[in-house]
Amino acid sequence: MRMRKRTGWMVLMSLLCMATAAFAEEAAPVDAATFMANNIWMMVATFLVFVMHLGFATLEAGLTRAKNTVNILFKNTMIPAIGVLTFALLGFNLMYPGEAFAGRWFGFSGFGISLPEGGVTSAYNAGYTYWTDFLFQAMFAATAATIVSGAVAERIKLHSFLLFSVIYVALAYPIVGMWHWGGGWLAARNFHDFAGSTMVHSVGGWAALAGVLLLGPRIGKYVNGKPKPIMGHSMPLAVIGVFLLWLGWFGFNGGSVLSGDPGPVSYVLVTTTLAAAAGIMGAMGTSWIIQKKPDLSMVLNGCLAGLVGITAGADVVGIGASIFIGAVAGVLVVLAVLGFDRARMDDPVGALSVHLVNGIWGTLAVGLFSAEHSFMVQLTGVLAAGVFCFVFAFALFLGIKHILGLRVSEEEELKGLDIGEHGMEAYGGFQIFTTQ
C-alpha cells in the first residue's frame, strides 16, 4: 500500500513537471523544476499569510471584552474579503503600475486583473505566475486594515469601520506600496523594506493612530485622569492568536524572498524567529522591572513587536543584529503601551505600540545595521509614509464621522457591540459578568 502511494505521488510530480515544462517551453528564464518549486513555496507562503487573519481575530477577541467578541470576529471576517476584492479591482494595478511609472509617486495601469502574455509561465516572472503574484500580494493588502481594527475596537460603528477599510485599503495602501515595491520614488533612492515594517505595519499603524485620536477612549478607561485597566476576556484566545501570527510570519517574511531559493528563504526564517524570541525576552524583562510582575499581554505583544521590527531587514541584517532588533522592539512595545496609556490614547490591543512604533523602529534599524542602506533614506521613507497615511486616514475618518458618525452610543457601548450591532452573543447560554 505504501509503495502504491509513493508511485502515485511520483507520477503526479512527473505530470506536473511535464505540464510546467510545456507552459515554460518558450524562452523560460528558469528551468521548469525551479519554476514549479518557486510557485509551490509562494503559494504555501500565501496560505500562511492568510492564516494570520485568524491570528488577528483571536488575539483581538481575547484582549477585548466578551460582550464585543462577535463584533471583533465579524470585522476580521470582512477584512480579508475587502482586501482581496479591492486589490483585484484596482489595488494591484496601483501598487504595480509598470515600468512606465518607475521612480514616480503615482501610477495606475487600469482596473481589474487579467492574464498577461506569459502569465502562467516563467516568461512573465522568473519566480512564479501572475496569479501567484496577485494572490500573495492581496493577502498583504488586507493586513493593513486588520491592524486598525484592534486599535479602534469596542466603540466604533461597524458600517463606518467597513467603509473606512474599503477606501483605505483600495487607495492609501497600494499608493504607498507603489513608492517602494512598485518601483516608485523610494525604490529609486534605495529605500529598503523587505516585507513591510513600513509598507504594511506602519501604514496600518498611522491609520490606527488617526482612529484612536478621533474616537477617544472607551467609557471607564480613564478615571480622574488616570488609566484604569480594562481586562480582555480570554488570555487563551490571545495566546492562540499570537502563535498563529508567529506561524503566519514564516510566510509573510519567507514568502517575501519571492522565490523558493532555499538559501535566502532559510536565512530569513532564522532572523525572523530570533527576533520574535528576543522580543519576548525584552518585553518580559521590561514588564517585570516596571510593573513588578511579568505581564502576559506585554510578552505576547513583545513577540509581535519583534516580528514587526525584523520585517524590514530580515534579508539584510546579521544574526546578532536580528536578535538586537527584536530585543529592542520588546522593550519599546512595553514603554509605548504605558506611554500611550498616560497620554490617554486608548488602544485595547496595543496595535499602535506593536505596528506603528516598531514598524518605524524596524525600518530605521535597516539603516543602522545594513551597510548597503542609508539611515537618512530609511528615515525619509518613514516620514513620507507617515505624513501621507496619517493625513489620508484622519481626513477619511473625519469625513465619515461627519456623514455617518464614528462612535456608537453610550448605551450601546455599555451593553456591548455584539447586541447593539449584531443582535447576537458570542457565548450564548453563558452568564457574562462585567463591571461595565
C-alpha positions as CSV (number, residue, x, y, z in Angstrom):
1,M,0.0,0.0,0.0
2,R,2.8,2.4,0.9
3,M,4.6,1.6,-2.4
4,R,1.5,2.3,-4.4
5,K,1.1,5.7,-2.7
6,R,4.7,6.5,-3.4
7,T,4.4,5.6,-7.0
8,G,1.2,7.7,-7.4
9,W,3.0,10.7,-5.9
10,M,5.9,10.2,-8.3
11,V,3.6,10.0,-11.3
12,L,1.7,13.2,-10.1
13,M,5.0,15.0,-9.8
14,S,6.1,13.9,-13.2
15,L,2.9,15.1,-14.8
16,L,3.2,18.5,-13.0
17,C,6.8,18.8,-14.3
18,M,5.7,17.9,-17.8
19,A,2.8,20.5,-17.6
20,T,5.1,23.1,-16.3
21,A,7.7,22.4,-19.0
22,A,5.0,22.7,-21.6
23,F,4.0,26.1,-20.3
24,A,7.6,27.3,-19.9
25,E,8.7,26.0,-23.3
26,E,9.1,29.4,-24.8
27,A,12.0,31.5,-23.6
28,A,11.8,30.5,-19.9
29,P,14.3,32.3,-17.7
30,V,14.4,29.4,-15.3
31,D,14.0,25.6,-15.7
32,A,10.7,24.0,-15.2
33,A,11.5,22.3,-11.9
34,T,12.7,25.6,-10.3
35,F,9.7,27.4,-11.6
36,M,7.4,24.9,-10.1
37,A,9.3,24.9,-6.8
38,N,9.1,28.6,-6.6
39,N,5.3,28.6,-7.2
40,I,4.7,25.9,-4.6
41,W,6.6,27.8,-1.9
42,M,5.0,31.1,-2.8
43,M,1.5,29.5,-2.6
44,V,2.4,27.9,0.8
45,A,3.5,31.3,2.0
46,T,0.2,32.8,0.7
47,F,-1.7,30.2,2.8
48,L,0.4,31.1,5.9
49,V,-0.3,34.8,5.5
50,F,-4.0,34.0,5.1
51,V,-3.9,32.2,8.5
52,M,-2.6,35.4,10.1
53,H,-6.1,36.8,9.8
54,L,-7.4,34.1,12.1
55,G,-4.5,35.1,14.4
56,F,-5.5,38.7,14.4
57,A,-9.2,37.7,15.1
58,T,-8.4,35.5,18.1
59,L,-5.8,37.9,19.5
60,E,-8.2,40.9,19.3
61,A,-11.1,38.9,20.7
62,G,-9.0,37.7,23.6
63,L,-7.7,41.1,24.5
64,T,-11.2,42.7,24.5
65,R,-14.4,42.1,26.5
66,A,-16.7,39.2,25.9
67,K,-19.6,41.5,25.0
68,N,-17.7,42.7,21.9
69,T,-16.5,39.3,20.6
70,V,-18.9,38.9,17.7
71,N,-18.1,42.4,16.5
72,I,-14.4,41.7,16.6
73,L,-14.8,38.4,14.7
74,F,-17.2,40.0,12.2
75,K,-14.7,42.7,11.3
76,N,-11.9,40.3,10.9
77,T,-14.0,38.1,8.6
78,M,-14.9,41.1,6.4
79,I,-11.4,42.5,6.2
80,P,-9.8,39.7,4.0
81,A,-12.8,39.9,1.7
82,I,-12.4,43.6,1.4
83,G,-8.7,43.4,0.9
84,V,-8.8,40.7,-1.9
85,L,-11.7,42.3,-3.8
86,T,-10.4,45.9,-3.7
87,F,-6.9,44.6,-4.6
88,A,-8.4,42.8,-7.6
89,L,-10.4,45.9,-8.7
90,L,-7.7,48.5,-8.6
91,G,-5.1,47.9,-5.8
92,F,-2.9,45.5,-7.7
93,N,-2.5,47.9,-10.6
94,L,-2.0,50.9,-8.3
95,M,0.8,49.2,-6.4
96,Y,2.4,47.6,-9.6
97,P,1.6,50.1,-12.4
98,G,4.5,49.0,-14.6
99,E,7.9,50.3,-15.8
100,A,6.4,53.4,-17.4
101,F,5.9,54.8,-13.8
102,A,9.4,53.9,-12.5
103,G,10.7,56.5,-10.0
104,R,7.4,58.3,-9.7
105,W,4.9,59.0,-6.9
106,F,1.8,57.6,-8.6
107,G,0.9,55.2,-11.3
108,F,-2.1,53.2,-12.5
109,S,-2.3,50.5,-15.2
110,G,-6.0,50.0,-15.3
111,F,-8.9,48.4,-13.4
112,G,-9.2,44.7,-12.8
113,I,-6.8,41.8,-13.3
114,S,-6.2,39.9,-16.5
115,L,-3.7,37.3,-17.6
116,P,-0.8,39.0,-19.4
117,E,1.2,37.3,-22.1
118,G,3.3,34.6,-20.4
119,G,1.4,35.0,-17.2
120,V,1.3,31.3,-16.4
121,T,4.9,30.7,-17.4
122,S,8.3,31.9,-16.2
123,A,8.3,34.3,-19.2
124,Y,6.2,36.7,-17.1
125,N,8.3,36.3,-13.9
126,A,11.3,34.1,-13.4
127,G,9.9,33.1,-10.0
128,Y,6.2,32.4,-10.2
129,T,3.0,33.0,-12.2
130,Y,0.9,36.2,-12.5
131,W,-1.9,34.6,-10.4
132,T,0.6,33.6,-7.6
133,D,1.9,37.1,-7.6
134,F,-1.6,38.6,-7.3
135,L,-2.8,36.3,-4.5
136,F,0.3,36.7,-2.4
137,Q,0.2,40.5,-2.6
138,A,-3.6,40.5,-1.9
139,M,-3.0,38.8,1.4
140,F,-0.8,41.7,2.4
141,A,-3.3,44.3,1.4
142,A,-5.9,43.0,3.9
143,T,-3.4,43.0,6.8
144,A,-3.1,46.8,6.9
145,A,-6.8,47.2,7.7
146,T,-6.7,44.4,10.3
147,I,-4.2,46.5,12.3
148,V,-6.7,49.3,12.5
149,S,-9.5,47.0,13.8
150,G,-7.8,46.3,17.1
151,A,-6.9,49.9,17.9
152,V,-10.5,51.1,17.5
153,A,-12.2,48.1,19.0
154,E,-15.2,48.2,21.4
155,R,-16.5,51.7,20.3
156,I,-16.5,52.2,16.6
157,K,-19.7,51.8,14.4
158,L,-19.4,48.8,12.2
159,H,-20.6,50.4,8.9
160,S,-18.2,53.3,9.5
161,F,-15.3,51.0,10.0
162,L,-16.1,48.9,7.0
163,L,-16.4,52.0,4.8
164,F,-13.0,53.2,6.1
165,S,-11.4,49.9,5.4
166,V,-12.7,49.7,1.8
167,I,-11.3,53.2,0.9
168,Y,-8.1,52.9,2.8
169,V,-7.1,49.5,1.5
170,A,-8.2,50.3,-2.0
171,L,-6.2,53.6,-2.2
172,A,-3.8,54.5,0.6
173,Y,-2.1,51.1,1.0
174,P,-1.3,50.5,-2.7
175,I,-0.2,54.0,-3.4
176,V,2.4,53.9,-0.6
177,G,3.4,50.4,-1.6
178,M,4.0,51.6,-5.2
179,W,6.6,54.1,-3.9
180,H,8.8,51.2,-2.9
181,W,7.6,47.7,-4.1
182,G,6.1,49.1,-7.3
183,G,9.4,50.7,-8.4
184,G,8.4,54.2,-7.4
185,W,10.4,57.1,-6.0
186,L,11.6,55.4,-2.8
187,A,12.8,52.4,-4.7
188,A,14.9,54.8,-6.9
189,R,16.5,56.1,-3.7
190,N,17.5,52.6,-2.5
191,F,15.0,52.6,0.4
192,H,14.7,49.1,1.8
193,D,11.6,47.5,3.4
194,F,11.9,43.8,2.8
195,A,8.4,42.6,3.8
196,G,6.6,45.6,5.2
197,S,7.6,47.2,8.5
198,T,6.6,50.5,6.9
199,M,4.7,49.4,3.8
200,V,2.2,47.3,5.8
201,H,2.6,47.7,9.5
202,S,3.2,51.4,9.7
203,V,0.6,52.0,7.0
204,G,-1.9,50.3,9.3
205,G,-0.4,51.9,12.4
206,W,-0.8,55.5,11.2
207,A,-4.4,54.9,10.3
208,A,-4.9,53.3,13.7
209,L,-3.5,56.4,15.4
210,A,-5.9,58.7,13.5
211,G,-8.8,56.5,14.5
212,V,-7.8,56.4,18.2
213,L,-7.4,60.2,18.3
214,L,-10.8,60.9,16.7
215,L,-12.7,58.2,18.6
216,G,-11.4,59.0,22.1
217,P,-11.1,56.4,24.9
218,R,-13.6,53.8,25.9
219,I,-16.1,54.6,28.7
220,G,-14.4,53.9,32.0
221,K,-10.9,53.7,30.7
222,Y,-9.7,56.8,32.5
223,V,-11.0,57.7,35.9
224,N,-9.9,61.0,37.5
225,G,-7.4,61.4,34.7
226,K,-5.7,58.0,35.5
227,P,-5.8,54.9,33.2
228,K,-7.9,52.0,34.5
229,P,-7.1,48.6,33.2
230,I,-10.0,47.0,31.1
231,M,-9.1,43.4,31.0
232,G,-9.5,41.2,28.0
233,H,-11.9,38.3,28.5
234,S,-9.7,35.4,27.2
235,M,-6.0,35.1,27.5
236,P,-6.0,31.6,26.0
237,L,-7.5,33.1,22.8
238,A,-4.9,35.9,22.8
239,V,-2.1,33.3,23.2
240,I,-3.5,31.2,20.3
241,G,-3.7,34.4,18.2
242,V,0.0,35.2,18.8
243,F,1.2,31.8,17.9
244,L,-0.9,31.8,14.7
245,L,0.6,35.1,13.8
246,W,4.1,33.9,14.5
247,L,3.4,30.9,12.3
248,G,1.9,33.1,9.6
249,W,5.0,35.3,9.7
250,F,7.1,32.5,8.2
251,G,5.0,33.1,5.1
252,F,4.9,36.8,5.5
253,N,8.7,37.2,5.6
254,G,9.7,33.9,4.0
255,G,7.4,34.4,1.0
256,S,8.8,37.9,0.5
257,V,12.0,36.4,-0.8
258,L,9.7,35.9,-3.9
259,S,11.2,32.5,-4.8
260,G,11.8,29.1,-3.3
261,D,15.6,29.6,-3.2
262,P,16.5,27.6,0.0
263,G,19.4,29.9,0.9
264,P,17.7,33.2,1.4
265,V,14.4,31.7,2.5
266,S,16.0,29.7,5.3
267,Y,18.1,32.7,6.4
268,V,15.0,35.0,6.5
269,L,13.2,32.4,8.6
270,V,16.0,32.3,11.1
271,T,16.3,36.1,11.5
272,T,12.5,36.3,11.8
273,T,12.4,33.6,14.5
274,L,15.3,35.0,16.5
275,A,13.8,38.5,16.5
276,A,10.4,37.1,17.8
277,A,12.1,35.2,20.6
278,A,14.3,38.2,21.5
279,G,11.1,40.4,21.5
280,I,9.5,38.1,24.1
281,M,12.6,38.3,26.3
282,G,12.9,42.1,26.0
283,A,9.2,42.6,26.8
284,M,9.3,40.2,29.7
285,G,12.3,41.9,31.4
286,T,10.9,45.4,30.8
287,S,7.5,44.5,32.1
288,W,8.8,42.7,35.2
289,I,11.0,45.7,36.1
290,I,8.4,48.4,35.5
291,Q,5.2,46.6,36.5
292,K,6.8,44.5,39.3
293,K,5.2,41.4,37.8
294,P,5.5,39.7,34.4
295,D,2.5,40.7,32.2
296,L,1.4,38.1,29.7
297,S,-0.2,40.6,27.4
298,M,3.0,42.5,27.3
299,V,5.0,39.4,26.5
300,L,2.6,38.5,23.7
301,N,2.9,41.9,22.2
302,G,6.7,41.6,22.6
303,C,6.7,38.6,20.3
304,L,4.7,40.6,17.7
305,A,6.9,43.6,18.2
306,G,10.0,41.6,17.4
307,L,8.3,40.2,14.3
308,V,7.3,43.7,13.1
309,G,10.7,45.1,13.9
310,I,12.6,42.5,11.8
311,T,10.3,42.5,8.9
312,A,12.0,45.4,7.1
313,G,15.5,44.0,7.3
314,A,15.2,40.2,7.7
315,D,17.1,39.6,4.5
316,V,20.0,42.1,5.0
317,V,20.8,42.3,8.7
318,G,23.1,39.8,10.5
319,I,22.2,37.2,13.1
320,G,23.3,39.3,16.1
321,A,21.6,42.4,14.7
322,S,18.3,40.5,14.3
323,I,18.4,39.5,18.0
324,F,19.2,43.1,19.0
325,I,16.4,44.5,16.8
326,G,13.9,42.0,18.4
327,A,15.0,42.7,21.9
328,V,14.8,46.5,21.5
329,A,11.3,46.0,19.9
330,G,10.3,44.1,23.0
331,V,11.4,46.9,25.3
332,L,9.8,49.6,23.1
333,V,6.4,47.9,23.0
334,V,6.1,47.9,26.8
335,L,7.2,51.5,27.1
336,A,4.9,52.5,24.2
337,V,1.9,50.8,25.7
338,L,2.4,52.6,29.0
339,G,3.2,55.9,27.3
340,F,0.0,55.8,25.1
341,D,-2.0,55.0,28.2
342,R,-0.5,58.0,30.1
343,A,-1.4,60.2,27.0
344,R,-5.0,59.0,27.3
345,M,-4.8,57.3,23.9
346,D,-6.9,54.1,24.3
347,D,-5.7,51.2,22.3
348,P,-7.3,48.0,23.5
349,V,-4.9,45.6,21.9
350,G,-1.6,47.6,21.7
351,A,-1.7,47.9,17.9
352,L,-0.1,51.3,18.0
353,S,2.8,50.1,20.1
354,V,3.3,46.9,18.1
355,H,2.8,48.0,14.5
356,L,3.4,51.8,14.4
357,V,6.2,52.2,16.9
358,N,8.1,49.0,15.9
359,G,7.3,49.4,12.2
360,I,9.2,52.7,12.5
361,W,12.0,51.1,14.6
362,G,12.4,48.2,12.2
363,T,12.6,50.4,9.1
364,L,15.2,52.7,10.7
365,A,17.2,49.7,12.0
366,V,17.9,48.7,8.4
367,G,19.9,51.9,8.1
368,L,21.8,51.1,11.3
369,F,22.7,47.5,10.6
370,S,23.0,47.2,6.8
371,A,26.0,48.9,5.2
372,E,24.2,48.9,1.9
373,H,21.4,51.2,3.0
374,S,21.3,54.8,4.3
375,F,19.7,55.7,7.6
376,M,18.6,59.1,6.1
377,V,16.9,57.4,3.2
378,Q,15.2,55.0,5.6
379,L,14.0,58.0,7.7
380,T,12.8,59.7,4.6
381,G,10.6,56.7,3.8
382,V,9.2,56.5,7.3
383,L,8.3,60.2,7.3
384,A,6.8,60.2,3.8
385,A,4.6,57.2,4.6
386,G,3.7,58.6,7.9
387,V,2.6,62.0,6.6
388,F,0.6,60.6,3.7
389,C,-1.1,57.8,5.7
390,F,-1.9,59.8,8.8
391,V,-3.4,62.7,6.8
392,F,-5.3,60.4,4.5
393,A,-6.7,58.3,7.4
394,F,-7.5,61.3,9.6
395,A,-9.4,63.1,6.7
396,L,-11.2,59.9,5.9
397,F,-12.2,59.2,9.5
398,L,-13.2,62.8,9.9
399,G,-15.4,62.8,6.8
400,I,-17.1,59.5,7.9
401,K,-17.6,61.0,11.4
402,H,-19.5,64.0,10.0
403,I,-21.5,62.0,7.4
404,L,-22.3,58.7,9.2
405,G,-21.0,59.1,12.7
406,L,-18.0,57.2,14.0
407,R,-18.7,56.1,17.6
408,V,-21.6,54.0,18.9
409,S,-24.0,55.4,21.5
410,E,-23.1,55.3,25.2
411,E,-25.9,52.8,25.8
412,E,-24.7,50.5,23.0
413,E,-21.1,50.7,24.2
414,L,-22.1,49.7,27.8
415,K,-24.3,46.8,26.6
416,G,-21.7,45.7,24.1
417,L,-21.5,45.9,20.3
418,D,-22.5,42.2,19.9
419,I,-26.1,43.0,20.9
420,G,-26.2,46.6,19.5
421,E,-24.6,45.9,16.1
422,H,-25.3,42.2,15.5
423,G,-28.2,41.2,17.8
424,M,-26.3,38.1,19.0
425,E,-23.8,36.9,21.6
426,A,-20.6,35.1,21.2
427,Y,-21.2,33.0,24.3
428,G,-24.9,32.3,24.2
429,G,-26.1,30.3,27.2
430,F,-23.3,31.5,29.5
431,Q,-23.6,34.3,32.1
432,I,-21.1,37.0,31.3
433,F,-20.1,39.0,34.3
434,T,-18.9,42.6,33.6
435,T,-18.3,45.7,35.7
436,Q,-19.2,48.0,32.8
